[in-house]
Amino acid sequence: MKEAVAVLADQQESVSKKKMSIILYSGTVDKLTAAAILATGAAAMDMQVNIFLTFWGLLAHKKGAWQDPGQQKLSAEFAEYAPVMMEALQAGKVKPWIELVREAKELGDVNVYACGMTMDLFGLRLEDLEDIVSGVQGVTGFMAEAQDSSVTLFI
Amino acid sequence: MTQFVIHREIDARGSACPGPLMELIRALKAAEKGQVVAVISSDQGSKVDIPEWVAKAGHALLATEDAGGATRFVVQKAR
């Protein structure tokens, strides 16, 4: 009985939690960092966070890509700020986005899903991705979570 | 100025948002209920973010002090 009560309390907690859903389409360091900071803030404020990685956002999550200078890009329209951004990262003022997501996951309820369609398109499997990715999802599965989110973002 | 027994103080100056808040959360997690933790932040967003989080998390913000261009937040773990 005690256990049943605990389970019920858990369920109620997850039902009452506000949600944020992010569609992470971009694979540039600036946008990945923005998404990671938003996820951390939401997790700190006790929101459930669901991140759906698609296209370039997913490719950026290939194992080791985040630390490969050849694969670290800044959004083209802000290219002139690349040196400032890279300097801030190197000085440790801003943590690498992948570490921010790890911290967010430790802090709260943060789920990172890979888009199944993009996985097929690039011939990727879950084991090709960084371990912060929890699983593979289709767009409908993601929408099931997104439709009752109070914050939804396309980045 | 009221004095508190600070269990742990973290100097998070130079760390960008949400770094200082993350440091505070980590320190409070490791602390015992009733203990007081201080964090110094030079991130401008902290002035709003840290009090907001402390209220949401149900802890007690004992003091917000100027620390020469930075802000020192004194927080008691309340639960």
gemmi code that builds the backbone of each chain (N, CA, C; Angstrom):
import gemmi

chains = {
    "A": [
        ("MET", (0.853, -1.201, 0.000), (0.000, 0.000, 0.000), (0.881, 1.240, 0.000)),
        ("LYS", (1.882, 1.206, 0.862), (2.805, 2.339, 0.956), (3.435, 2.614, -0.415)),
        ("GLU", (3.843, 1.517, -1.079), (4.467, 1.663, -2.397), (3.499, 2.260, -3.398)),
        ("ALA", (2.245, 1.793, -3.344), (1.230, 2.294, -4.276), (1.062, 3.794, -4.092)),
        ("VAL", (1.093, 4.243, -2.853), (0.945, 5.675, -2.569), (2.131, 6.440, -3.159)),
        ("ALA", (3.324, 5.869, -2.998), (4.523, 6.514, -3.524), (4.464, 6.626, -5.043)),
        ("VAL", (4.001, 5.553, -5.692), (3.883, 5.551, -7.158), (2.894, 6.619, -7.599)),
        ("LEU", (1.773, 6.708, -6.880), (0.747, 7.694, -7.202), (1.313, 9.110, -7.069)),
        ("ALA", (2.059, 9.329, -6.011), (2.650, 10.653, -5.791), (3.605, 11.002, -6.925)),
        ("ASP", (4.379, 10.009, -7.363), (5.310, 10.194, -8.478), (4.557, 10.593, -9.740)),
        ("GLN", (3.460, 9.843, -9.984), (2.675, 10.112, -11.196), (2.091, 11.505, -11.153)),
        ("GLN", (1.570, 11.875, -9.971), (0.978, 13.206, -9.850), (2.022, 14.279, -10.085)),
        ("GLU", (3.235, 14.011, -9.591), (4.287, 14.992, -9.764), (4.588, 15.193, -11.248)),
        ("SER", (4.671, 14.070, -11.999), (5.012, 14.199, -13.415), (3.852, 14.794, -14.213)),
        ("VAL", (2.621, 14.583, -13.738), (1.473, 15.165, -14.428), (1.459, 16.678, -14.211)),
        ("SER", (1.778, 17.097, -12.996), (1.671, 18.517, -12.679), (2.876, 19.312, -13.176)),
        ("LYS", (3.963, 18.631, -13.521), (5.157, 19.335, -13.984), (4.896, 20.067, -15.287)),
        ("LYS", (5.350, 21.296, -15.371), (5.237, 22.011, -16.645), (6.294, 21.455, -17.596)),
        ("LYS", (6.007, 21.537, -18.871), (6.923, 20.943, -19.853), (7.448, 21.979, -20.835)),
        ("MET", (8.667, 21.742, -21.291), (9.217, 22.519, -22.394), (9.651, 21.536, -23.475)),
        ("SER", (9.248, 21.794, -24.705), (9.652, 20.945, -25.817), (10.461, 21.760, -26.814)),
        ("ILE", (11.627, 21.262, -27.155), (12.497, 21.966, -28.108), (12.720, 21.083, -29.328)),
        ("ILE", (12.474, 21.637, -30.502), (12.875, 20.968, -31.739), (14.223, 21.572, -32.097)),
        ("LEU", (15.270, 20.766, -31.975), (16.624, 21.275, -32.216), (17.062, 20.842, -33.613)),
        ("TYR", (16.916, 21.761, -34.554), (17.167, 21.511, -35.967), (18.572, 21.967, -36.353)),
        ("SER", (19.065, 23.025, -35.680), (20.357, 23.615, -36.048), (21.519, 22.900, -35.387)),
        ("GLY", (22.632, 22.863, -36.101), (23.807, 22.182, -35.572), (24.984, 23.102, -35.334)),
        ("THR", (24.707, 24.416, -35.268), (25.814, 25.350, -35.038), (25.991, 25.568, -33.532)),
        ("VAL", (27.247, 25.832, -33.163), (27.592, 25.912, -31.739), (26.752, 26.951, -30.999)),
        ("ASP", (26.503, 28.098, -31.630), (25.733, 29.149, -30.948), (24.323, 28.680, -30.612)),
        ("LYS", (23.682, 28.000, -31.579), (22.296, 27.572, -31.344), (22.227, 26.356, -30.413)),
        ("LEU", (23.215, 25.465, -30.530), (23.271, 24.323, -29.613), (23.456, 24.816, -28.179)),
        ("THR", (24.303, 25.856, -28.028), (24.550, 26.413, -26.696), (23.284, 27.069, -26.149)),
        ("ALA", (22.586, 27.821, -27.006), (21.342, 28.473, -26.577), (20.335, 27.422, -26.110)),
        ("ALA", (20.178, 26.357, -26.881), (19.225, 25.297, -26.515), (19.628, 24.648, -25.189)),
        ("ALA", (20.934, 24.426, -25.014), (21.416, 23.765, -23.798), (21.187, 24.639, -22.562)),
        ("ILE", (21.396, 25.954, -22.719), (21.182, 26.866, -21.582), (19.696, 26.920, -21.228)),
        ("LEU", (18.847, 26.968, -22.251), (17.402, 26.989, -21.990), (16.962, 25.704, -21.284)),
        ("ALA", (17.515, 24.573, -21.717), (17.166, 23.288, -21.100), (17.595, 23.275, -19.631)),
        ("THR", (18.785, 23.822, -19.355), (19.280, 23.861, -17.978), (18.373, 24.720, -17.100)),
        ("GLY", (18.008, 25.891, -17.619), (17.135, 26.792, -16.860), (15.791, 26.164, -16.570)),
        ("ALA", (15.221, 25.488, -17.570), (13.919, 24.847, -17.385), (14.018, 23.708, -16.375)),
        ("ALA", (15.106, 22.932, -16.453), (15.291, 21.829, -15.500), (15.441, 22.387, -14.089)),
        ("ALA", (16.158, 23.514, -13.960), (16.326, 24.138, -12.642), (14.983, 24.598, -12.087)),
        ("MET", (14.096, 25.042, -12.973), (12.776, 25.495, -12.541), (11.782, 24.336, -12.473)),
        ("ASP", (12.306, 23.138, -12.430), (11.514, 21.924, -12.218), (10.547, 21.610, -13.369)),
        ("MET", (10.918, 21.995, -14.580), (10.094, 21.642, -15.741), (10.642, 20.369, -16.356)),
        ("GLN", (9.762, 19.605, -16.996), (10.246, 18.467, -17.773), (10.658, 18.996, -19.152)),
        ("VAL", (11.811, 18.553, -19.621), (12.317, 19.049, -20.903), (12.436, 17.902, -21.894)),
        ("ASN", (11.879, 18.105, -23.080), (12.038, 17.126, -24.152), (12.672, 17.808, -25.347)),
        ("ILE", (13.792, 17.259, -25.786), (14.496, 17.835, -26.935), (14.447, 16.833, -28.072)),
        ("PHE", (13.978, 17.291, -29.220), (13.868, 16.435, -30.404), (14.956, 16.871, -31.391)),
        ("LEU", (15.926, 15.992, -31.607), (17.055, 16.320, -32.486), (16.736, 15.917, -33.913)),
        ("THR", (16.801, 16.892, -34.800), (16.521, 16.570, -36.190), (17.552, 17.255, -37.102)),
        ("PHE", (17.742, 16.751, -38.263), (18.716, 17.257, -39.229), (20.057, 17.637, -38.594)),
        ("TRP", (20.453, 18.920, -38.679), (21.809, 19.320, -38.295), (21.995, 19.275, -36.780)),
        ("GLY", (20.898, 19.423, -36.074), (20.952, 19.283, -34.610), (21.316, 17.862, -34.225)),
        ("LEU", (20.814, 16.921, -35.000), (21.134, 15.517, -34.736), (22.577, 15.188, -35.144)),
        ("LEU", (22.988, 15.676, -36.302), (24.369, 15.402, -36.749), (25.406, 15.919, -35.747)),
        ("ALA", (25.088, 17.031, -35.089), (26.005, 17.595, -34.087), (26.159, 16.673, -32.876)),
        ("HIS", (25.222, 15.720, -32.726), (25.269, 14.784, -31.600), (25.960, 13.472, -31.943)),
        ("LYS", (26.549, 13.411, -33.153), (27.349, 12.221, -33.472), (28.523, 12.172, -32.507)),
        ("LYS", (28.889, 10.955, -32.090), (29.964, 10.805, -31.094), (31.210, 11.613, -31.473)),
        ("GLY", (31.656, 12.450, -30.566), (32.896, 13.207, -30.752), (32.780, 14.465, -31.592)),
        ("ALA", (31.649, 14.669, -32.273), (31.512, 15.831, -33.170), (31.668, 17.154, -32.419)),
        ("TRP", (31.178, 17.195, -31.165), (31.188, 18.462, -30.414), (32.602, 18.958, -30.144)),
        ("GLN", (33.592, 18.038, -30.137), (34.959, 18.499, -29.849), (35.872, 18.442, -31.069)),
        ("ASP", (35.275, 18.200, -32.225), (36.051, 18.172, -33.465), (35.975, 19.558, -34.121)),
        ("PRO", (37.099, 20.311, -34.134), (37.062, 21.679, -34.667), (36.483, 21.730, -36.087)),
        ("GLY", (36.710, 20.697, -36.874), (36.195, 20.659, -38.233), (34.682, 20.605, -38.312)),
        ("GLN", (34.056, 20.152, -37.219), (32.590, 20.031, -37.220), (31.910, 21.093, -36.362)),
        ("GLN", (32.734, 21.973, -35.749), (32.149, 23.050, -34.941), (31.932, 24.262, -35.821)),
        ("LYS", (30.680, 24.591, -36.053), (30.379, 25.736, -36.912), (29.537, 26.749, -36.160)),
        ("LEU", (29.640, 27.999, -36.611), (28.797, 29.045, -36.057), (27.803, 29.429, -37.152)),
        ("SER", (26.604, 29.854, -36.755), (25.619, 30.260, -37.761), (26.245, 31.274, -38.709)),
        ("ALA", (26.060, 31.055, -40.017), (26.747, 31.861, -41.033), (26.478, 33.348, -40.876)),
        ("GLU", (25.233, 33.706, -40.489), (24.895, 35.131, -40.397), (25.625, 35.836, -39.249)),
        ("PHE", (26.208, 35.039, -38.330), (26.936, 35.643, -37.210), (28.421, 35.293, -37.248)),
        ("ALA", (28.898, 34.955, -38.439), (30.276, 34.464, -38.576), (31.316, 35.424, -37.992)),
        ("GLU", (31.019, 36.753, -38.070), (32.012, 37.719, -37.567), (32.210, 37.603, -36.051)),
        ("TYR", (31.262, 36.939, -35.364), (31.389, 36.783, -33.909), (32.066, 35.475, -33.513)),
        ("ALA", (32.421, 34.685, -34.516), (33.012, 33.377, -34.223), (34.214, 33.463, -33.276)),
        ("PRO", (35.172, 34.419, -33.505), (36.319, 34.478, -32.598), (35.920, 34.767, -31.147)),
        ("VAL", (34.944, 35.690, -30.941), (34.493, 36.047, -29.587), (33.899, 34.820, -28.896)),
        ("MET", (33.056, 34.105, -29.658), (32.364, 32.931, -29.117), (33.365, 31.832, -28.756)),
        ("MET", (34.293, 31.581, -29.664), (35.265, 30.513, -29.438), (36.190, 30.858, -28.263)),
        ("GLU", (36.494, 32.168, -28.134), (37.353, 32.596, -27.034), (36.650, 32.384, -25.694)),
        ("ALA", (35.352, 32.746, -25.652), (34.563, 32.575, -24.417), (34.498, 31.093, -24.038)),
        ("LEU", (34.368, 30.251, -25.046), (34.316, 28.803, -24.796), (35.654, 28.302, -24.262)),
        ("GLN", (36.723, 28.762, -24.926), (38.052, 28.292, -24.528), (38.450, 28.799, -23.143)),
        ("ALA", (38.001, 30.022, -22.802), (38.338, 30.592, -21.492), (37.519, 29.928, -20.379)),
        ("GLY", (36.528, 29.116, -20.772), (35.715, 28.416, -19.774), (34.606, 29.274, -19.193)),
        ("LYS", (34.388, 30.468, -19.790), (33.290, 31.318, -19.326), (31.957, 30.656, -19.652)),
        ("VAL", (31.911, 30.059, -20.838), (30.735, 29.308, -21.261), (31.178, 27.859, -21.393)),
        ("LYS", (30.408, 26.960, -20.801), (30.765, 25.540, -20.906), (30.354, 24.999, -22.264)),
        ("PRO", (31.039, 23.952, -22.733), (30.592, 23.321, -23.979), (29.128, 22.882, -23.832)),
        ("TRP", (28.353, 23.065, -24.894), (26.914, 22.800, -24.816), (26.605, 21.384, -24.333)),
        ("ILE", (27.452, 20.428, -24.710), (27.156, 19.041, -24.330), (27.256, 18.865, -22.810)),
        ("GLU", (28.175, 19.613, -22.186), (28.295, 19.537, -20.724), (27.101, 20.179, -20.049)),
        ("LEU", (26.592, 21.261, -20.658), (25.398, 21.913, -20.103), (24.208, 20.955, -20.147)),
        ("VAL", (24.085, 20.217, -21.242), (22.967, 19.260, -21.341), (23.145, 18.146, -20.301)),
        ("ARG", (24.384, 17.694, -20.124), (24.653, 16.660, -19.098), (24.231, 17.154, -17.720)),
        ("GLU", (24.596, 18.413, -17.419), (24.231, 18.991, -16.116), (22.716, 19.093, -15.981)),
        ("ALA", (22.070, 19.506, -17.068), (20.610, 19.625, -17.036), (19.976, 18.263, -16.761)),
        ("LYS", (20.544, 17.209, -17.362), (20.011, 15.860, -17.165), (20.203, 15.391, -15.724)),
        ("GLU", (21.333, 15.787, -15.119), (21.581, 15.415, -13.719), (20.619, 16.158, -12.795)),
        ("LEU", (20.308, 17.374, -13.200), (19.506, 18.263, -12.373), (18.026, 17.906, -12.377)),
        ("GLY", (17.512, 17.509, -13.510), (16.068, 17.299, -13.595), (15.687, 16.272, -14.633)),
        ("ASP", (14.448, 16.441, -15.117), (13.861, 15.471, -16.028), (14.064, 15.965, -17.465)),
        ("VAL", (15.211, 15.620, -18.046), (15.548, 16.099, -19.390), (15.736, 14.897, -20.312)),
        ("ASN", (14.963, 14.859, -21.390), (15.056, 13.750, -22.345), (15.471, 14.273, -23.702)),
        ("VAL", (16.454, 13.603, -24.291), (16.927, 14.005, -25.617), (16.619, 12.857, -26.573)),
        ("TYR", (15.832, 13.141, -27.604), (15.449, 12.106, -28.548), (16.000, 12.415, -29.940)),
        ("ALA", (16.384, 11.359, -30.638), (16.838, 11.511, -32.014), (15.666, 11.260, -32.950)),
        ("CYS", (15.568, 12.062, -33.982), (14.507, 11.910, -34.987), (14.803, 10.681, -35.844)),
        ("GLY", (13.857, 9.751, -35.889), (14.044, 8.494, -36.613), (14.288, 8.702, -38.099)),
        ("MET", (13.601, 9.691, -38.658), (13.724, 9.962, -40.094), (15.142, 10.437, -40.438)),
        ("THR", (15.689, 11.340, -39.604), (17.058, 11.816, -39.844), (18.068, 10.688, -39.651)),
        ("MET", (17.803, 9.808, -38.687), (18.686, 8.663, -38.443), (18.774, 7.811, -39.707)),
        ("ASP", (17.603, 7.555, -40.320), (17.551, 6.761, -41.558), (18.268, 7.483, -42.686)),
        ("LEU", (18.011, 8.784, -42.791), (18.577, 9.594, -43.869), (20.107, 9.531, -43.879)),
        ("PHE", (20.715, 9.592, -42.682), (22.167, 9.591, -42.597), (22.746, 8.235, -42.192)),
        ("GLY", (21.904, 7.220, -42.171), (22.366, 5.873, -41.839), (22.967, 5.768, -40.453)),
        ("LEU", (22.347, 6.424, -39.479), (22.872, 6.430, -38.108), (22.110, 5.454, -37.226)),
        ("ARG", (22.821, 4.945, -36.209), (22.179, 4.147, -35.171), (22.408, 4.840, -33.836)),
        ("LEU", (21.596, 4.466, -32.835), (21.676, 5.133, -31.540), (23.097, 5.112, -30.983)),
        ("GLU", (23.814, 3.998, -31.223), (25.174, 3.888, -30.658), (26.184, 4.801, -31.370)),
        ("ASP", (25.782, 5.406, -32.492), (26.665, 6.371, -33.165), (26.586, 7.748, -32.504)),
        ("LEU", (25.632, 7.909, -31.586), (25.382, 9.233, -31.000), (25.940, 9.334, -29.583)),
        ("GLU", (26.124, 10.565, -29.135), (26.576, 10.815, -27.762), (25.583, 10.205, -26.775)),
        ("ASP", (26.092, 9.832, -25.590), (25.230, 9.134, -24.624), (24.153, 10.006, -23.979)),
        ("ILE", (24.154, 11.308, -24.276), (23.065, 12.141, -23.730), (21.751, 11.887, -24.474)),
        ("VAL", (21.835, 11.230, -25.629), (20.622, 10.943, -26.407), (19.944, 9.710, -25.808)),
        ("SER", (18.680, 9.886, -25.364), (17.990, 8.814, -24.644), (17.391, 7.760, -25.563)),
        ("GLY", (17.000, 8.151, -26.772), (16.350, 7.179, -27.635), (15.972, 7.790, -28.967)),
        ("VAL", (15.315, 6.970, -29.790), (14.891, 7.429, -31.114), (13.370, 7.592, -31.088)),
        ("GLN", (12.905, 8.664, -31.689), (11.475, 8.942, -31.705), (11.034, 9.404, -33.083)),
        ("GLY", (9.764, 9.203, -33.378), (9.195, 9.758, -34.608), (8.563, 11.101, -34.276)),
        ("VAL", (8.179, 11.823, -35.288), (7.626, 13.166, -35.065), (6.309, 13.094, -34.278)),
        ("THR", (5.535, 12.034, -34.506), (4.249, 11.921, -33.810), (4.465, 11.689, -32.316)),
        ("GLY", (5.436, 10.837, -32.008), (5.759, 10.568, -30.603), (6.181, 11.835, -29.896)),
        ("PHE", (6.953, 12.651, -30.612), (7.395, 13.903, -30.013), (6.215, 14.852, -29.817)),
        ("MET", (5.328, 14.894, -30.804), (4.173, 15.796, -30.726), (3.252, 15.428, -29.567)),
        ("ALA", (3.204, 14.121, -29.250), (2.381, 13.694, -28.127), (2.843, 14.400, -26.854)),
        ("GLU", (4.156, 14.609, -26.731), (4.699, 15.310, -25.563), (4.595, 16.822, -25.749)),
        ("ALA", (4.788, 17.262, -26.996), (4.849, 18.706, -27.249), (3.486, 19.383, -27.094)),
        ("GLN", (2.409, 18.627, -27.387), (1.099, 19.291, -27.424), (0.646, 19.813, -26.055)),
        ("ASP", (1.145, 19.223, -24.975), (0.757, 19.786, -23.674), (1.940, 20.475, -22.993)),
        ("SER", (2.875, 20.986, -23.792), (3.998, 21.743, -23.233), (3.609, 23.211, -23.127)),
        ("SER", (4.088, 23.863, -22.074), (3.785, 25.289, -21.958), (4.790, 26.135, -22.710)),
        ("VAL", (5.964, 25.557, -23.008), (6.958, 26.272, -23.821), (7.372, 25.345, -24.954)),
        ("THR", (7.259, 25.806, -26.192), (7.730, 25.014, -27.333), (8.627, 25.892, -28.197)),
        ("LEU", (9.761, 25.349, -28.557), (10.739, 26.144, -29.308), (11.264, 25.369, -30.506)),
        ("PHE", (11.524, 26.084, -31.568), (12.190, 25.528, -32.744), (13.497, 26.284, -32.870)),
        ("ILE", (14.590, 25.548, -32.698), (15.905, 26.211, -32.716), (16.760, 25.642, -33.831)),
    ],
    "B": [
        ("MET", (24.733, 44.880, 9.501), (24.557, 43.710, 8.626), (24.521, 42.433, 9.466)),
        ("THR", (23.541, 41.650, 9.236), (23.420, 40.385, 9.968), (24.511, 39.417, 9.508)),
        ("GLN", (25.077, 38.723, 10.424), (26.108, 37.737, 10.084), (25.515, 36.332, 10.098)),
        ("PHE", (25.966, 35.547, 9.160), (25.509, 34.163, 9.098), (26.724, 33.255, 9.158)),
        ("VAL", (26.509, 32.071, 9.647), (27.586, 31.085, 9.607), (27.533, 30.445, 8.221)),
        ("ILE", (28.501, 30.801, 7.400), (28.515, 30.287, 6.032), (29.203, 28.925, 6.020)),
        ("HIS", (28.470, 27.940, 5.593), (29.008, 26.583, 5.522), (29.997, 26.462, 4.358)),
        ("ARG", (29.628, 27.099, 3.256), (30.480, 27.029, 2.068), (30.273, 28.251, 1.193)),
        ("GLU", (31.365, 28.783, 0.660), (31.225, 29.933, -0.225), (31.855, 29.595, -1.579)),
        ("ILE", (31.130, 29.919, -2.645), (31.636, 29.614, -3.989), (31.853, 30.920, -4.738)),
        ("ASP", (33.033, 31.069, -5.280), (33.312, 32.237, -6.104), (33.107, 31.847, -7.564)),
        ("ALA", (31.959, 32.217, -8.123), (31.634, 31.833, -9.500), (31.784, 33.023, -10.440)),
        ("ARG", (32.587, 33.998, -10.029), (32.795, 35.168, -10.888), (33.466, 34.739, -12.192)),
        ("GLY", (33.008, 35.312, -13.291), (33.586, 34.972, -14.596), (32.843, 33.859, -15.294)),
        ("SER", (32.023, 33.130, -14.556), (31.258, 32.036, -15.152), (29.948, 32.599, -15.712)),
        ("ALA", (29.627, 32.214, -16.953), (28.433, 32.757, -17.614), (27.188, 31.982, -17.201)),
        ("CYS", (26.033, 32.602, -17.417), (24.735, 31.989, -17.150), (24.656, 30.639, -17.862)),
        ("PRO", (24.194, 29.574, -17.273), (23.659, 29.462, -15.914), (24.677, 28.937, -14.914)),
        ("GLY", (25.966, 29.139, -15.175), (27.023, 28.588, -14.335), (26.880, 28.837, -12.839)),
        ("PRO", (26.762, 30.135, -12.422), (26.674, 30.393, -10.984), (25.477, 29.703, -10.304)),
        ("LEU", (24.340, 29.690, -11.003), (23.160, 29.018, -10.427), (23.412, 27.519, -10.280)),
        ("MET", (24.064, 26.942, -11.288), (24.371, 25.502, -11.226), (25.295, 25.199, -10.037)),
        ("GLU", (26.263, 26.089, -9.816), (27.184, 25.915, -8.679), (26.402, 25.959, -7.363)),
        ("LEU", (25.471, 26.909, -7.284), (24.665, 27.045, -6.072), (23.804, 25.798, -5.849)),
        ("ILE", (23.166, 25.330, -6.904), (22.303, 24.145, -6.799), (23.114, 22.944, -6.308)),
        ("ARG", (24.301, 22.793, -6.895), (25.160, 21.665, -6.517), (25.566, 21.761, -5.036)),
        ("ALA", (25.941, 22.964, -4.616), (26.385, 23.144, -3.224), (25.241, 22.887, -2.250)),
        ("LEU", (24.036, 23.333, -2.626), (22.887, 23.131, -1.730), (22.513, 21.659, -1.652)),
        ("LYS", (22.667, 20.961, -2.774), (22.365, 19.529, -2.796), (23.266, 18.793, -1.810)),
        ("ALA", (24.532, 19.210, -1.783), (25.509, 18.532, -0.930), (25.389, 18.964, 0.530)),
        ("ALA", (24.740, 20.107, 0.784), (24.649, 20.634, 2.149), (23.538, 19.937, 2.935)),
        ("GLU", (23.580, 20.117, 4.251), (22.523, 19.585, 5.121), (21.454, 20.663, 5.279)),
        ("LYS", (20.250, 20.230, 5.607), (19.153, 21.167, 5.841), (19.559, 22.144, 6.950)),
        ("GLY", (19.338, 23.430, 6.705), (19.680, 24.442, 7.715), (21.024, 25.110, 7.465)),
        ("GLN", (21.892, 24.450, 6.684), (23.205, 25.038, 6.405), (23.082, 26.197, 5.411)),
        ("VAL", (24.079, 27.089, 5.479), (24.043, 28.292, 4.646), (25.178, 28.255, 3.621)),
        ("VAL", (24.820, 28.560, 2.379), (25.784, 28.548, 1.283), (25.778, 29.936, 0.638)),
        ("ALA", (26.947, 30.410, 0.252), (27.029, 31.700, -0.435), (27.636, 31.501, -1.815)),
        ("VAL", (27.150, 32.259, -2.781), (27.732, 32.208, -4.123), (27.935, 33.642, -4.618)),
        ("ILE", (29.101, 33.880, -5.193), (29.381, 35.206, -5.764), (29.321, 35.082, -7.279)),
        ("SER", (28.502, 35.933, -7.898), (28.326, 35.869, -9.351), (28.520, 37.231, -9.983)),
        ("SER", (29.196, 37.249, -11.128), (29.329, 38.494, -11.878), (28.412, 38.474, -13.101)),
        ("ASP", (27.620, 37.402, -13.215), (26.677, 37.304, -14.323), (25.454, 38.169, -14.001)),
        ("GLN", (25.127, 39.106, -14.898), (24.045, 40.058, -14.618), (22.696, 39.375, -14.422)),
        ("GLY", (22.502, 38.262, -15.141), (21.227, 37.546, -15.049), (20.986, 36.939, -13.680)),
        ("SER", (22.055, 36.663, -12.957), (21.926, 36.027, -11.637), (21.060, 36.829, -10.682)),
        ("LYS", (21.104, 38.159, -10.806), (20.347, 39.024, -9.884), (18.860, 38.685, -9.891)),
        ("VAL", (18.365, 38.242, -11.028), (16.964, 37.845, -11.118), (16.853, 36.328, -10.955)),
        ("ASP", (17.735, 35.616, -11.654), (17.644, 34.149, -11.720), (17.794, 33.454, -10.372)),
        ("ILE", (18.794, 33.880, -9.610), (19.059, 33.165, -8.352), (17.913, 33.353, -7.344)),
        ("PRO", (17.441, 34.605, -7.092), (16.289, 34.729, -6.182), (15.061, 33.958, -6.669)),
        ("GLU", (14.851, 33.979, -7.990), (13.709, 33.267, -8.590), (13.806, 31.763, -8.309)),
        ("TRP", (14.993, 31.216, -8.525), (15.187, 29.783, -8.309), (15.068, 29.422, -6.836)),
        ("VAL", (15.659, 30.250, -5.973), (15.633, 29.977, -4.531), (14.180, 29.918, -4.045)),
        ("ALA", (13.348, 30.854, -4.524), (11.935, 30.871, -4.135), (11.224, 29.627, -4.647)),
        ("LYS", (11.484, 29.302, -5.909), (10.832, 28.140, -6.535), (11.237, 26.845, -5.817)),
        ("ALA", (12.510, 26.749, -5.460), (13.019, 25.519, -4.840), (12.687, 25.458, -3.347)),
        ("GLY", (12.127, 26.545, -2.812), (11.712, 26.539, -1.419), (12.831, 26.710, -0.404)),
        ("HIS", (13.927, 27.337, -0.810), (14.990, 27.642, 0.144), (14.832, 29.095, 0.602)),
        ("ALA", (15.778, 29.572, 1.413), (15.650, 30.935, 1.943), (16.828, 31.797, 1.513)),
        ("LEU", (16.507, 32.910, 0.846), (17.550, 33.867, 0.453), (17.763, 34.800, 1.643)),
        ("LEU", (18.891, 34.645, 2.325), (19.125, 35.413, 3.550), (19.668, 36.798, 3.246)),
        ("ALA", (20.468, 36.900, 2.189), (21.044, 38.203, 1.862), (21.487, 38.269, 0.413)),
        ("THR", (21.419, 39.464, -0.157), (21.967, 39.758, -1.480), (22.864, 40.966, -1.281)),
        ("GLU", (24.159, 40.777, -1.477), (25.100, 41.859, -1.159), (25.945, 42.222, -2.363)),
        ("ASP", (26.339, 43.491, -2.389), (27.230, 43.946, -3.441), (28.642, 43.444, -3.121)),
        ("ALA", (29.283, 42.891, -4.131), (30.641, 42.372, -3.904), (31.581, 42.931, -4.969)),
        ("GLY", (31.667, 44.244, -5.030), (32.575, 44.913, -5.961), (32.344, 44.535, -7.419)),
        ("GLY", (31.219, 44.953, -7.967), (30.899, 44.652, -9.366), (30.254, 43.298, -9.540)),
        ("ALA", (30.203, 42.531, -8.480), (29.528, 41.228, -8.523), (28.498, 41.201, -7.397)),
        ("THR", (27.735, 40.133, -7.321), (26.726, 40.020, -6.271), (26.954, 38.740, -5.484)),
        ("ARG", (26.800, 38.872, -4.169), (26.968, 37.713, -3.299), (25.585, 37.327, -2.769)),
        ("PHE", (25.205, 36.097, -3.036), (23.901, 35.600, -2.593), (24.115, 34.623, -1.435)),
        ("VAL", (23.414, 34.851, -0.343), (23.534, 33.974, 0.825), (22.228, 33.199, 0.960)),
        ("VAL", (22.333, 31.881, 0.845), (21.131, 31.042, 0.778), (21.172, 29.951, 1.840)),
        ("GLN", (20.047, 29.774, 2.518), (19.948, 28.694, 3.498), (19.131, 27.546, 2.926)),
        ("LYS", (19.682, 26.346, 3.059), (18.949, 25.156, 2.606), (17.797, 24.927, 3.566)),
        ("ALA", (16.574, 24.965, 3.020), (15.410, 24.917, 3.908), (14.677, 23.575, 3.874)),
        ("ARG", (15.114, 22.681, 3.003), (14.402, 21.395, 2.952), (15.313, 20.299, 2.437)),
    ],
}
model = gemmi.Model(1)
for chain_id, residues in chains.items():
    chain = gemmi.Chain(chain_id)
    for i, (resn, *xyz) in enumerate(residues, 1):
        res = gemmi.Residue()
        res.name, res.seqid = resn, gemmi.SeqId(i, " ")
        for name, pos in zip(("N", "CA", "C"), xyz):
            atom = gemmi.Atom()
            atom.name, atom.element = name, gemmi.Element(name[0])
            atom.pos, atom.b_iso = gemmi.Position(*pos), 0.0
            res.add_atom(atom)
        chain.add_residue(res)
    model.add_chain(chain)
structure = gemmi.Structure()
structure.add_model(model)
structure.setup_entities()
